[in-house]
Amino acid sequence: MVKCVADVKLGILAVDAELHADLERLLLDNGSSGEDLWGFNLYPDEKGDDFIEYDSLINIRSWQGNPGRGVYDPAVRESIEKLVERLIIE
């Protein structure tokens, strides 16, 4: 498993740390805004729906309509999938 955080506004990823919070801090320190950051996990040996897992404590934001560890907004999930496709898979 590889932990990742996406900045869906800037179109960048932070990849591979012990905690999603470490990647979140890295992006915040470099100009990202917290409301644009979403944590997820990649499973390089998996395919299809099992490749990306949307599960991170940094995603819990009831004020943003995201009450749990997942990513509930389909548009945000699509943005993350496109970033992974462009920056990691290609």
The 8 nearest C-alpha neighbors of each residue, nearest first, counted from 0:
[[1, 42, 41, 40, 2, 43, 44, 15],
 [2, 0, 41, 15, 40, 3, 42, 14],
 [1, 3, 40, 15, 14, 19, 16, 39],
 [4, 2, 14, 39, 13, 40, 38, 15],
 [5, 3, 38, 13, 37, 12, 22, 39],
 [6, 4, 12, 37, 36, 7, 11, 79],
 [5, 7, 36, 35, 11, 8, 9, 10],
 [6, 8, 10, 35, 5, 9, 78, 36],
 [7, 9, 6, 10, 35, 11, 36, 31],
 [10, 8, 6, 11, 7, 31, 35, 5],
 [11, 9, 7, 8, 6, 82, 12, 5],
 [10, 12, 6, 9, 5, 13, 7, 82],
 [13, 11, 5, 4, 6, 14, 3, 10],
 [12, 14, 4, 3, 22, 5, 11, 26],
 [13, 15, 3, 2, 12, 16, 4, 22],
 [16, 14, 2, 1, 3, 17, 13, 22],
 [17, 15, 18, 2, 22, 21, 14, 19],
 [16, 18, 15, 19, 21, 2, 20, 22],
 [19, 17, 20, 21, 16, 22, 2, 15],
 [18, 20, 22, 21, 38, 23, 2, 3],
 [19, 21, 23, 18, 22, 24, 57, 56],
 [22, 20, 24, 18, 19, 23, 25, 16],
 [23, 21, 25, 19, 24, 20, 13, 4],
 [22, 24, 20, 26, 21, 25, 27, 19],
 [25, 23, 27, 21, 22, 26, 28, 20],
 [26, 24, 22, 28, 23, 27, 21, 29],
 [25, 27, 29, 23, 31, 28, 24, 22],
 [28, 26, 31, 24, 29, 30, 25, 23],
 [29, 27, 25, 26, 30, 24, 31, 23],
 [30, 28, 26, 27, 31, 25, 24, 32],
 [29, 31, 27, 28, 26, 32, 25, 9],
 [32, 30, 27, 26, 29, 33, 6, 28],
 [31, 33, 34, 35, 27, 30, 36, 6],
 [34, 32, 36, 35, 31, 27, 23, 37],
 [33, 35, 32, 36, 63, 37, 60, 31],
 [34, 36, 6, 33, 7, 32, 8, 37],
 [37, 35, 6, 33, 5, 34, 4, 7],
 [36, 38, 5, 4, 58, 35, 6, 39],
 [39, 37, 4, 55, 3, 19, 58, 57],
 [38, 40, 53, 3, 54, 52, 55, 2],
 [41, 39, 2, 52, 1, 3, 51, 0],
 [40, 42, 51, 1, 50, 0, 43, 52],
 [41, 43, 0, 50, 45, 44, 51, 1],
 [44, 42, 45, 41, 50, 0, 46, 1],
 [43, 45, 42, 46, 50, 0, 41, 49],
 [46, 44, 50, 42, 43, 49, 47, 48],
 [45, 47, 50, 49, 48, 44, 43, 42],
 [48, 46, 49, 50, 45, 51, 42, 44],
 [47, 49, 50, 51, 46, 52, 45, 42],
 [48, 50, 47, 51, 45, 46, 52, 42],
 [49, 51, 42, 45, 46, 48, 41, 47],
 [52, 50, 41, 49, 40, 48, 42, 53],
 [53, 51, 40, 39, 54, 41, 50, 49],
 [54, 52, 39, 69, 70, 40, 51, 55],
 [55, 53, 69, 68, 39, 52, 38, 40],
 [56, 54, 68, 38, 57, 58, 39, 69],
 [55, 57, 68, 58, 59, 54, 38, 19],
 [56, 58, 55, 59, 38, 20, 37, 19],
 [59, 57, 68, 56, 55, 37, 60, 38],
 [58, 60, 67, 68, 66, 57, 56, 65],
 [61, 59, 65, 63, 62, 66, 58, 64],
 [60, 62, 66, 64, 65, 63, 59, 67],
 [63, 61, 60, 64, 65, 66, 59, 34],
 [64, 62, 61, 60, 65, 34, 66, 59],
 [65, 63, 61, 62, 66, 60, 71, 72],
 [64, 66, 61, 60, 63, 67, 59, 71],
 [67, 65, 61, 59, 60, 64, 68, 62],
 [68, 66, 59, 69, 65, 58, 60, 61],
 [67, 69, 55, 54, 58, 59, 56, 70],
 [70, 68, 54, 53, 67, 71, 58, 55],
 [71, 69, 53, 72, 76, 58, 65, 68],
 [70, 72, 69, 65, 73, 76, 75, 64],
 [71, 73, 75, 74, 70, 76, 65, 64],
 [74, 72, 76, 75, 77, 71, 70, 78],
 [75, 73, 77, 76, 72, 78, 79, 71],
 [76, 74, 78, 77, 72, 73, 79, 7],
 [77, 75, 73, 79, 78, 74, 80, 72],
 [76, 78, 80, 74, 75, 79, 73, 81],
 [79, 77, 75, 81, 76, 80, 7, 74],
 [78, 80, 82, 76, 77, 81, 83, 75],
 [79, 81, 77, 83, 82, 78, 84, 76],
 [82, 80, 84, 78, 79, 83, 85, 77],
 [83, 81, 79, 85, 84, 80, 86, 78],
 [84, 82, 80, 87, 86, 81, 85, 79],
 [83, 85, 88, 81, 82, 87, 86, 80],
 [86, 84, 82, 83, 89, 87, 81, 88],
 [87, 85, 83, 82, 84, 88, 89, 12],
 [88, 86, 83, 84, 89, 85, 82, 12],
 [87, 89, 84, 86, 85, 83, 82, 81],
 [88, 85, 87, 84, 86, 83, 82, 81]]
